[in-house]
Amino acid sequence: MEPLISVTPPGPRAREILSRDRGVVSQSMVREYPLVIEKAGGMNLWDVDGNRYLDFTAGISVMNVGWNHPRVVAAITGQVPKLSHGAFLDFCSEVPVRFAEKLVQFLPPSLNRVYFSNSGAESVEAALKLARYATKRKYFISFYGGFHGRTYGAMSLTAAKVIQRKHFGPFLPVIHAPYPNPFRPLGFSPPTCDLEVIQYIEEEIFKLEVSPEEVAAVVVEPIQGEGGYVVPPARFLGRLRELCNEHGILLIVDEVQSGCYRTGKFLASVHSGIIPDITCLAKAIGGGLPLGITVSSDEIMQWPPGSHASTFGGNNAACAAGLAVLELMEEPGFPGHVEAMGNYLLSKLGWLRERHELIGDVRGIGLMDAIELVRDRKSREPAVRERNAVLRAAFEQGLTLLPAGESVIRFCPPLVIQKQDIDTGIGILDQVLEAL
């Protein structure tokens, strides 16, 4: 449904709840605009004052099958009366096993062993512990602009914003490398920035900072999320895979935001033709309930009982929801729809760029897309204030969007989006940009 704003947001009920929130809730979260959600369905959100919004966020790429999909809701409400928490840490139950059996059918054959947790950060923590256990090495390499979570190991990998690390050190031994960004190549040449990054790791990191024989894993997002929906050159992951193979380093691919068909493939790494040693999933995999997944091979995931576990990992309600999500995603036409809608959205974003000088770059794969706003296309000065103004104005007209990077607007709508939804959203953005 199209947006319908009857009360200028935030309305009186929203303002009252926001005031109460400020009085009792930690204010460490970043909220781009004062939306107080009451309910949701499909492509829409409703606030507590009755306004209806068209959602292009999917709850940060969580509600890939749409908000409150009836089959996901039915799976949860059917499971909870029987067993909401099965204490999978201590006792076995069938629902998590069925979920794991279904999940590995979507993955390369070597990714056949599943560890359960509750979030993306926890799935990354498990991956780090597993890599150290399997290799008996202690160092990690990750990338500037990367975001992997806010728990300690995941935060050590993260280098997206200073505020996410300030006063929290010292961190795990992580060395950061540049991420190949064709729009902002950090002194590298745009066409070859991926090759130059690999060379940087070989010539600078391995010769000046740490021996490759001490590196347990390289951790990478196939498309950077929080860093700005940065799409690296297509050969980058392949060259990174070769580098890891050469030195016996594990490759951990963080698909927390890019997985579950967000890019048209179940794993975004499939676009590059590589198979990771360890992959992290969360967000969309739980259909709105907390569910984190770390997957690896039988060979690597050989850690003994007691080495790692989680009280709520394998929660029955979350796994029931996840199973419903996977069943929806295996229906004929689901990946094709994502690809078609992604191509259509990118074409419309390209149309916007032709109309508005403020848009410096359009990029993305599938329905993981972005525009980067700049004050001048030649200097590419980030248009941070303007980006924030666009987000607020779009919200006031009933379109919910999220920021990324320094001056990026990300588009990660529910994957059930239709052309009419895209046209409506682009129309609102066009009006907002015209009014700036």
C-alpha positions, -999 to +999 in steps of 0.1 A: +000+000+000+011+036-006+020+058+023-007+078+040+004+105+064-026+119+083-007+135+112+027+152+107+052+129+123+061+127+150+025+129+162+014+134+198+014+098+207+048+093+192+062+123+210+049+110+243+065+076+239+098+091+227+098+112+259+093+082+280+120+063+260+145+091+268+136+088+305+144+051+309+161+035+279+198+037+270+203+063+243+233+045+227+212+037+196+212+059+165+177+068+153+177+089+122+141+101+126+114+099+153+094+069+141+075+050+167+062+018+151+029+002+162+024-026+136+037-037+102+027-059+073+042-067+039+059-035+026+043-012+052+048+002+087+022+020+108+031+044+136+013+050+168-005+080+154-020+060+125+004+071+097+012+045+071+047+043+057+062+025+026+093+008+040+126+006+021+146-007+052+132-042+060+143-035+095+179-033+084+176-062+059+158-084+084+122-087+070+133-101+036+100-120+031+080-090+042+069-077+075+048-102+095+045-127+067+014-149+076+034-182+072+062-169+095+036-157+121+019-191+119+051-209+124+059-189+155+024-191+170+023-228+163+056-235+180+054-213+211+026-232+228+045-265+223+081-254+232+094-219+229+128-226+245+142-261+242+175-255+260+194-267+229+226-261+248+218-291+270+190-310+253+182-318+216+149-310+199+138-315+164+130-280+151+166-267+152+177-299+135+151-295+108+162-259+103+198-269+099+190-297+075+170-272+054+196-245+056+225-265+043+205-273+011+209-236+002+247-237+007+278-251-011+282-287-001+313-280+020+293-257+043+276-285+060+279-278+098+257-253+116+263-235+149+234-216+164+235-182+182+212-152+185+226-123+163+250-113+136+276-102+162+274-136+180+277-155+147+309-135+140+322-142+175+317-179+169+335-176+136+365-159+152+367-186+180+364-214+155+391-199+132+415-196+162+407-231+174+411-246+139+443-229+130+459-223+164+468-188+151+457-155+168+457-126+143+429-115+120+427-092+090+396-072+082+388-040+062+383-003+067+346+005+064+337-030+076+310-036+102+307-069+119+289-062+152+293-046+186+304-074+208+341-075+216+356-096+188+332-083+162+339-048+173+376-054+169+370-063+133+348-033+127+362+000+113+332+018+100+328+047+125+350+059+153+321+062+178+316+024+175+351+018+190+358+049+211+369+041+247+363+004+242+399-008+236+422-026+237+409-048+210+417-082+196+448-084+174+431-073+141+449-055+112+428-035+089+433-032+051+416-008+027+385-022+011+384-018-027+359+010-034+357+020-070+340+054-062+365+063-034+396+042-041+417+057-013+446+066-036+444+034-057+433+033-093+395+026-096+398-001-123+425-020-103+418-010-067+410-046-059+443-059-071+461-031-053+444-040-021+456-076-024+491-063-031+488-040+000+481-070+021+510-090+007+536-061+006+526-040+036+507-062+061+526-095+056+560-079+054+557-051+080+530-060+105+524-097+108+536-129+093+509-147+073+517-178+093+502-160+123+469-150+107+440-172+115+415-156+091+406-128+068+371-115+076+352-097+048+318-085+037+311-094+001+294-060-001+301-036+027+269-028+046+273-001+073+304+012+053+281+024+025+269-006+004+302-006-013+304-032-042+340-043-048+352-053-083+339-087-092+373-104-090+382-092-055+368-121-035+384-146-059+418-130-054+413-129-017+404-165-017+436-173-036+456-152-011+441-172+018+448-205+002+484-196-004+491-190+032+467-215+049+445-186+062+408-192+066+383-169+047+353-158+068+326-142+048+301-121+068+268-124+050+247-111+079+233-083+058+240-095+023+227-131+027+193-147+023+188-136-013+193-099-006+215-098-037+195-123-057+217-152-046+213-169-012+249-159-005+264-128-021+297-146-023+282-168-050+284-139-074+322-142-072+323-179-075+341-185-042+334-208-013+343-194+021+357-215+049+332-200+074+301-180+067+280-159+091+243-154+087+216-136+108+191-108+103+167-122+076+174-158+085+151-155+116+122-138+100+121-111+127+132-133+156+168-133+170+187-160+151+224-161+143+241-188+123+278-198+118+283-224+091+315-242+082+327-276+071+330-309+090+367-306+087+370-271+103+341-273+128+359-299+149+357-284+184+349-305+214+318-303+237+321-273+260+344-252+237+315-229+226+278-228+232+248-204+238+219-206+262+194-194+235+212-207+205+188-230+185+158-214+202+127-233+190+105-203+182+133-186+162+142-218+143+105-224+135+104-189+121+137-195+102+124-227+087+093-208+074+116-182+059+136-208+041+105-226+028+093-193+014+126-186-002+128-220-020+095-213-038+099-210-076+106-175-088+118-160-055+154-154-066+143-142-100+119-117-085+147-102-064+169-099-095+142-083-116+132-059-089+168-051-082+175-043-118+144-021-119+153-002-087+188+004-100+175+017-133+152+041-114+181+052-092+201+059-123+172+080-136+173+100-103+211+105-107+205+120-142+180+145-127+199+155-095+236+166-093+235+157-056+237+120-065+273+111-072+271+074-075+245+046-079+256+010-070+243-023-058+234-059-066+199-073-064+180-053-037+211-042-018+215-008-035+226+027-027+230+062-038+260+083-025+253+120-022+281+145-030+282+183-030+303+183-061+307+154-085+343+163-094+356+166-058+331+141-045+328+159-012+304+139+010+270+156+013+263+145+049+239+173+059+220+169+027+218+132+031+203+136+065+178+161+053+167+137+025+161+110+051+140+132+073+120+147+045+113+113+030+101+101+064+078+130+067+063+120+033+059+084+044+090+067+030+114+050+054+150+048+044+183+042+062+218+058+059+251+041+055+287+052+052+293+090+054+267+103+029+250+072+015+213+062+014+209+025+013+179+007-002+172-027+014+135-031+011+116-063+018+123-087-012+086-089-019+087-054-033+068-047-065+074-022-093+046+000-080+063+003-047+096+012-063+078+039-085+061+053-054+094+055-034+114+070-063+086+095-068+089+106-032+127+108-034+125+128-066+102+154-049+125+155-018+156+160-039+139+187-060+130+206-029+165+207-014 
